């Protein structure tokens, strides 16, 4: 498929989309915590992939690291843009904001809480650590594939992931201690920080041949 994509075959690109669109969307959702934004990033990723198809290397490796690498950069650009917009709004006169919740979102409350918890944890990380964590742990790339997606050495991936896990573990401990101080009988609910931060402890697949 790689050669066909490089050659600009539209049927091959349609196959590429069918095979990886859901994975790209899920990766963007972990990074942004917003369903609509994740959809935009998914679209932008495949548009950028089409435009940059000639830059693909001629080998037989999976195209997933390439796509997730593009999505990672798109998500980071989105985060920077959001920070700028929030900073601008903070300088303006405060106005009443009316939330627009569609009825079908009612069933997503638990997912929204979990995403919020994950985003709070990811927000504690440096950008490079956040990128490695989402690619390795939540998108399932091994060290070599993550290195390919980000254009860094495998050793750099390992060290960044180690720092990210240590930071999230510390954050989880702080959150648990805070809850214990507020209640004599602390009880963890679905989507609490300890459970989601613990995802960072999941093993990463080792490099494959």
Protein Blocks (a to p, Z undefined) as FASTA:
>chain_A
ZZmmmnopaklmmmmmmmmmmmmmmmmmmmnopaklmmmmmmmmmmmmmmmmmmpccdfb
dfklmmmmmmmmmmmmmmmmmmmmmmmmmmmccddddddddfklmmmmmmmmmmmmmmmm
mmmpcfklmmmmmmmmmnopafklmmmmnopafklmmmmmmmmmmmmmmmmmmmmmmmmm
mpmbdcddehiaklmmmmmmpccddddZZ
